[in-house]
Amino acid sequence: MKRDFILNYVFYQHRNLGGYSMRQIQAEKYSKNMRIIHWIVGAFIITELVCGFLMGGLAVPFKFSVYSLHKSIGVLIFLFVVIRIFNRFNSKIPELPTAINKFERIAAKIAVFILYLGMIAMPASGYLMSVYYDYKVLFFGLGFPMFVEKKS
């Protein structure tokens, strides 16, 4: 009997962390497609960083192949982030845990906004830089349309 009381007390303490129930602390999951897009974009960003660090010290023939790969993956990142933003506005996203304070909520929302802004701005700035310097933007060997023309 005493053992059951202790086990129930310990179980209750683990379930009731700091006065909040597990339901209040655990947020529901993002949708499966949002999680898949999240990890795809993450893998592409890591690949972009590796390509970016390698490009400076490579020999000329291989360097241009890495530049082309870098641009192609940048286009993919841009497309996946646009899809991700569309999904974010058209699907239910988990609420932030009630255990965090107002300052942390505001900071989290600002951080998410900055991350999305960066995921849009970096590929867009790379595209604009390529257009400005008259470099073709190839998407895995295929010509990518020039949406902006260079001023003469």
C-alpha positions, 0 to 999 in steps of 0.5 A: 500500500505504501509502495503504491502511494509512493509510486503514485506520488512520483508519477504525479510529480513527473506528470505535474511539472511545476504546476503545469500538466503535461498537456500544457507543456507538450505542444502538438506536433507539426503536420508531417509535410511541415516536418518533412519540408523542415528537414529537407530545407535544413539539409539543403542549408547545410549543403549550401554552407559546405559548398560556400566554404569549399568554393573559395579554394577549389581549382577552376573547372571544379569550382564552377561545378560547385557554383552551379550546384550552389545556385541550384540548391539555392533555387530549391531552398527558395521554392521549398521555403515558399511552399513551407510559408504557404503550408504554415498559413494554411495549416494549424501549427502548435501553440507555444507552451503555456509555461513560457513567459510573454518575453519568451513568446515574443522572442520566439516569434521574432526569431521565427520571423528572422529565420524565414526572412533569411531563408527567403532573402539569401537565395533571392540575393544570390539570384539578384547578384548573379543577374547583376554580374551577368552570370547565368542561373542554372537549375541543375544544368537547365536555364533558369528564367531571368526575372530581373534584367541588369541595368546597362 
